[in-house]
Amino acid sequence: MGKKRIRLTWVFACLCCAMLTGCSMFGIVVHKPVVVIQNVAVPLPQGSDITALIQRSAHARRWTTSITAPDVVRCTLAAHSWRIVVDVRHSGPSFSIEYVETEGLFYRPDMQDIHSRYNRSVEALRQRILRDAAKFIPPQPIAAPVYVVAPGSTNTVPQSVTPPRPAVPYTIELFEREGGDGFSYRFVLAISDSAAADLTLSRRIQSDLREAVRADYAAATSTKNLASLRIEFPQYAIKDGKVEGRAQVMAVELLEFVYDPETAHGRLVVKVNPQQYELTRQWVRENIATLAHDKNATLFGIGKPRFTIGREDFRKDEQVLEVEFQTGK
């Protein structure tokens, strides 16, 4: 009798634990509304590299990151049975964390709720970004202009002497278009000690490289619509005071984007170069949300749903790729 009572007590305790913790082994999941993090102010000096800050903070919380747009850092956190993907979108001195997709966390798009693990992970990322921003050491301020009046001069208006510009954090040792398709560039940069301390390319270096690639590509291909060019840095390494890597150019011009909220079905058409079809196709599949945001930032309301790819049609004679997709799957 005593052993039976102990067993019943143990089973009752396990059931209570499962109900309290949301254990899915008994089919019980505690859903929470998907947390929405928008326009969080970041205490950083003007001109600071917020992209690098977000990446460092995410890496510290064991997220992997990639830059999918100039103002978007995609972060992925995964374990053996679940996965979270979010976009950290930044604008000026603020950032937002937007839902992209999850696996194994019982997301219900109609109810906009999910397993509480998602909210805990996203909140921890938000707090880490703010904590790292608070420890940020601002750069030395630029000296104020110096005014000089020549001895014996009758000019009462002082002459302004512009202070010297800060030293360039890098020099270009190699920048060349690779043979073959002409869409890849190799670069080698000798960087300063401050730049070498970064875990990623600084915003200034990225911006300068993008402009150099755009100018060279436009001159080589007579491209006029530079806005359609998307320049990625698929690989680079910082070693011994140098940055060695590659830049990739993709001509992805969004021609048409339609979406029906009632059926959750959409279609997009992009202009592509036939020689880059496979590369462009893969990029479009992974960045439909970015293309949708480019077309209409408020199309899907708060947050971004998961996209499931449907029919694809590449019309080589027109040089366009048409992709159908479904949301909320």
C-alpha positions as CSV (number, residue, x, y, z in Angstrom):
1,M,0.0,0.0,0.0
2,G,2.8,2.4,0.9
3,K,4.7,1.7,-2.4
4,K,1.5,2.3,-4.4
5,R,0.9,5.6,-2.7
6,I,4.5,6.7,-3.4
7,R,4.1,5.8,-7.1
8,L,0.8,7.8,-7.3
9,T,2.4,10.7,-5.6
10,W,5.3,10.6,-8.1
11,V,3.0,10.5,-11.1
12,F,0.9,13.4,-9.7
13,A,4.1,15.5,-9.2
14,C,5.2,14.8,-12.8
15,L,1.9,15.9,-14.2
16,C,2.0,19.1,-12.2
17,C,5.5,19.8,-13.4
18,A,4.5,19.2,-17.0
19,M,1.5,21.6,-16.6
20,L,3.7,24.3,-15.0
21,T,6.6,24.1,-17.4
22,G,4.7,23.5,-20.6
23,C,6.3,20.1,-21.2
24,S,5.3,18.8,-24.6
25,M,5.8,15.1,-23.7
26,F,2.2,15.0,-22.4
27,G,0.9,17.2,-25.3
28,I,0.7,20.3,-23.1
29,V,2.3,23.5,-24.3
30,V,2.0,26.9,-22.7
31,H,1.6,29.5,-25.4
32,K,2.4,33.1,-24.9
33,P,1.7,36.1,-27.2
34,V,4.6,36.7,-29.5
35,V,6.6,39.5,-27.9
36,V,6.9,42.6,-30.2
37,I,10.1,44.7,-29.7
38,Q,10.1,47.9,-31.7
39,N,12.1,51.1,-31.8
40,V,14.3,50.4,-28.7
41,A,16.6,53.4,-28.2
42,V,20.3,52.6,-28.1
43,P,22.6,55.0,-26.2
44,L,25.3,55.2,-28.8
45,P,27.2,58.2,-30.1
46,Q,26.2,59.5,-33.5
47,G,28.0,57.6,-36.3
48,S,28.7,54.5,-34.2
49,D,28.6,51.1,-35.9
50,I,25.3,49.6,-34.6
51,T,25.5,46.7,-37.0
52,A,28.8,45.4,-35.4
53,L,27.3,46.0,-31.9
54,I,24.2,43.9,-32.7
55,Q,26.4,41.1,-34.1
56,R,28.7,41.0,-31.1
57,S,25.8,41.0,-28.7
58,A,24.1,38.2,-30.6
59,H,27.2,36.1,-30.8
60,A,27.6,36.5,-27.0
61,R,24.1,34.9,-26.6
62,R,25.1,32.1,-29.0
63,W,23.1,33.4,-32.0
64,T,24.6,33.1,-35.5
65,T,24.2,36.2,-37.7
66,S,24.2,37.4,-41.3
67,I,23.7,40.8,-42.8
68,T,20.7,40.5,-45.2
69,A,20.3,44.3,-45.9
70,P,22.2,47.4,-44.9
71,D,19.9,47.9,-41.9
72,V,19.1,44.3,-41.1
73,V,21.0,41.7,-39.1
74,R,19.4,38.2,-39.3
75,C,19.9,36.2,-36.1
76,T,19.4,32.5,-35.7
77,L,19.4,30.5,-32.4
78,A,19.1,26.7,-32.7
79,A,19.1,23.7,-30.4
80,H,18.6,20.0,-31.2
81,S,14.8,20.3,-31.3
82,W,14.0,23.9,-32.0
83,R,15.1,26.9,-34.0
84,I,14.5,30.7,-33.9
85,V,15.1,33.2,-36.7
86,V,14.6,36.9,-36.2
87,D,15.6,40.1,-37.9
88,V,17.2,42.9,-35.9
89,R,16.3,46.0,-37.9
90,H,18.0,49.2,-37.0
91,S,17.4,52.8,-38.0
92,G,19.5,55.6,-36.5
93,P,19.9,55.2,-32.7
94,S,17.2,52.5,-32.3
95,F,16.4,48.9,-33.3
96,S,13.5,46.5,-33.5
97,I,13.4,42.7,-33.3
98,E,11.0,41.1,-35.8
99,Y,9.8,37.5,-36.0
100,V,10.9,35.6,-39.1
101,E,10.3,31.9,-38.4
102,T,10.6,29.2,-35.8
103,E,10.7,25.4,-35.7
104,G,9.6,23.2,-32.8
105,L,8.1,26.1,-30.7
106,F,4.5,25.6,-31.7
107,Y,4.0,29.0,-33.4
108,R,0.3,29.7,-34.2
109,P,0.1,32.5,-36.8
110,D,-3.7,32.9,-36.4
111,M,-3.4,33.4,-32.6
112,Q,0.0,35.1,-32.8
113,D,1.3,33.1,-29.9
114,I,4.2,30.7,-29.3
115,H,6.1,28.7,-26.8
116,S,7.5,30.9,-24.0
117,R,11.1,30.0,-24.9
118,Y,10.9,32.3,-27.9
119,N,10.0,35.3,-25.8
120,R,12.7,34.5,-23.3
121,S,15.4,34.2,-26.0
122,V,14.4,37.4,-27.8
123,E,14.2,39.4,-24.5
124,A,17.6,38.1,-23.6
125,L,19.0,39.3,-26.9
126,R,17.4,42.8,-26.4
127,Q,18.9,43.1,-23.0
128,R,22.4,42.0,-24.2
129,I,22.3,44.7,-27.0
130,L,21.4,47.4,-24.5
131,R,24.0,46.2,-22.0
132,D,26.8,46.1,-24.6
133,A,25.7,49.6,-25.8
134,A,26.0,50.9,-22.3
135,K,29.6,49.7,-22.1
136,F,30.5,51.3,-25.5
137,I,33.5,53.6,-25.3
138,P,32.7,56.6,-27.5
139,P,35.4,57.9,-29.9
140,Q,37.5,60.9,-29.1
141,P,35.6,64.1,-30.0
142,I,36.8,66.1,-33.0
143,A,38.5,69.2,-32.0
144,A,36.5,72.5,-32.4
145,P,37.6,74.7,-35.3
146,V,40.5,77.0,-34.6
147,Y,40.2,80.7,-35.5
148,V,43.3,82.6,-36.5
149,V,43.7,86.4,-37.0
150,A,46.9,87.5,-38.8
151,P,49.0,90.0,-36.7
152,G,48.3,93.6,-37.7
153,S,45.3,92.6,-39.8
154,T,42.4,95.0,-40.1
155,N,40.0,92.2,-41.0
156,T,37.7,91.7,-38.0
157,V,36.3,88.4,-39.3
158,P,38.5,85.6,-38.1
159,Q,39.7,83.1,-40.6
160,S,38.6,79.5,-40.0
161,V,41.1,76.7,-39.9
162,T,39.5,73.3,-40.6
163,P,40.9,70.6,-38.2
164,P,42.5,67.6,-39.9
165,R,40.3,64.7,-40.8
166,P,40.7,61.5,-38.7
167,A,43.1,59.0,-40.2
168,V,41.6,56.5,-42.7
169,P,41.2,53.2,-40.8
170,Y,42.4,51.1,-43.8
171,T,44.3,51.2,-47.1
172,I,43.4,49.1,-50.2
173,E,46.1,46.7,-51.2
174,L,44.1,44.7,-53.7
175,F,40.7,45.3,-55.4
176,E,40.0,43.5,-58.6
177,R,37.2,41.9,-60.5
178,E,37.7,38.1,-60.7
179,G,37.8,36.4,-64.0
180,G,34.9,34.4,-65.3
181,D,31.4,35.8,-64.7
182,G,32.7,39.3,-63.7
183,F,30.3,39.6,-60.7
184,S,32.8,38.7,-58.0
185,Y,35.5,41.0,-56.5
186,R,38.6,40.2,-54.4
187,F,39.9,42.7,-51.9
188,V,42.7,42.9,-49.4
189,L,42.8,45.8,-46.9
190,A,45.5,46.8,-44.5
191,I,43.6,48.0,-41.4
192,S,44.4,50.0,-38.3
193,D,44.5,48.4,-34.9
194,S,41.1,49.9,-33.9
195,A,39.5,48.4,-37.0
196,A,41.3,45.0,-36.5
197,A,39.6,44.7,-33.1
198,D,36.2,44.5,-34.7
199,L,34.6,41.1,-35.1
200,T,33.2,42.1,-38.5
201,L,33.7,44.7,-41.2
202,S,33.1,48.2,-39.9
203,R,30.2,50.1,-41.4
204,R,32.6,52.6,-43.0
205,I,34.7,49.9,-44.7
206,Q,31.6,48.1,-45.9
207,S,30.2,51.4,-47.3
208,D,33.4,52.3,-49.1
209,L,33.7,48.8,-50.6
210,R,30.1,48.8,-51.7
211,E,30.6,52.1,-53.5
212,A,33.8,50.9,-55.2
213,V,32.1,47.7,-56.3
214,R,29.0,49.6,-57.6
215,A,31.2,52.0,-59.6
216,D,33.3,49.3,-61.2
217,Y,30.3,47.1,-62.0
218,A,28.3,49.9,-63.5
219,A,31.3,50.9,-65.7
220,A,32.0,47.4,-66.8
221,T,28.4,46.5,-67.6
222,S,26.8,49.9,-68.5
223,T,24.3,49.4,-65.7
224,K,22.2,52.4,-65.1
225,N,19.8,51.2,-62.3
226,L,22.3,51.0,-59.4
227,A,19.5,50.7,-56.9
228,S,18.8,47.2,-58.2
229,L,22.3,46.0,-57.3
230,R,22.7,44.0,-54.1
231,I,26.2,43.6,-52.8
232,E,27.0,40.9,-50.3
233,F,30.2,39.9,-48.5
234,P,29.9,36.1,-48.4
235,Q,33.4,35.6,-47.0
236,Y,36.1,37.6,-45.4
237,A,38.7,37.0,-42.7
238,I,40.6,39.4,-40.4
239,K,44.2,38.2,-39.8
240,D,47.5,39.9,-39.1
241,G,46.2,43.4,-39.6
242,K,44.6,42.6,-42.9
243,V,41.1,41.9,-44.2
244,E,40.9,39.4,-47.1
245,G,37.6,38.6,-48.7
246,R,35.2,38.7,-51.6
247,A,32.2,40.8,-52.6
248,Q,29.4,39.4,-54.7
249,V,27.2,41.5,-56.9
250,M,23.6,40.5,-57.7
251,A,21.3,42.4,-60.0
252,V,18.0,41.8,-58.2
253,E,15.5,44.3,-59.4
254,L,12.0,43.9,-57.9
255,L,9.5,44.3,-60.8
256,E,6.3,43.2,-59.2
257,F,5.1,42.2,-55.7
258,V,1.4,41.2,-54.9
259,Y,0.0,39.7,-51.8
260,D,-3.5,38.7,-50.8
261,P,-4.0,38.7,-46.9
262,E,-7.2,36.7,-47.2
263,T,-5.6,33.7,-48.9
264,A,-2.1,34.4,-47.5
265,H,-0.8,33.9,-51.0
266,G,1.7,36.1,-52.8
267,R,3.8,36.4,-55.9
268,L,6.9,38.4,-56.8
269,V,8.8,39.0,-60.0
270,V,12.4,40.0,-60.1
271,K,14.7,41.0,-63.0
272,V,17.8,38.7,-63.0
273,N,20.9,38.2,-65.1
274,P,20.7,34.7,-66.7
275,Q,24.3,34.0,-65.8
276,Q,23.4,34.5,-62.1
277,Y,20.2,32.6,-62.1
278,E,21.0,30.0,-59.4
279,L,22.7,32.6,-57.1
280,T,19.8,35.0,-57.5
281,R,17.2,32.2,-57.0
282,Q,18.8,31.2,-53.7
283,W,19.0,34.8,-52.5
284,V,15.4,35.5,-53.4
285,R,14.2,32.3,-51.6
286,E,16.1,33.4,-48.4
287,N,15.2,37.1,-48.6
288,I,11.5,37.3,-49.6
289,A,10.8,39.2,-46.4
290,T,13.5,41.8,-47.4
291,L,12.1,42.2,-50.9
292,A,8.6,42.6,-49.4
293,H,9.8,45.2,-47.0
294,D,11.5,47.1,-49.9
295,K,8.1,47.2,-51.7
296,N,5.8,47.9,-48.8
297,A,7.1,48.1,-45.2
298,T,3.6,47.9,-43.7
299,L,2.3,45.1,-46.0
300,F,2.1,42.4,-43.3
301,G,1.6,44.6,-40.2
302,I,3.6,44.0,-37.1
303,G,6.2,41.3,-37.5
304,K,6.9,39.1,-40.5
305,P,5.4,35.7,-41.1
306,R,7.1,32.6,-42.3
307,F,7.3,32.1,-46.0
308,T,6.8,28.8,-47.8
309,I,8.0,28.8,-51.4
310,G,5.6,27.5,-54.1
311,R,5.9,27.5,-57.9
312,E,8.9,29.1,-59.5
313,D,9.2,30.1,-63.2
314,F,12.3,31.5,-64.8
315,R,11.5,33.1,-68.2
316,K,15.0,33.3,-69.7
317,D,13.8,35.2,-72.8
318,E,12.5,38.0,-70.5
319,Q,15.3,37.6,-67.9
320,V,12.7,37.5,-65.1
321,L,12.1,35.0,-62.2
322,E,8.6,34.6,-60.9
323,V,8.1,33.1,-57.4
324,E,4.9,32.2,-55.7
325,F,4.8,31.9,-51.9
326,Q,2.5,31.2,-49.0
327,T,2.6,32.8,-45.5
328,G,1.7,31.5,-42.1
329,K,2.7,27.9,-42.9
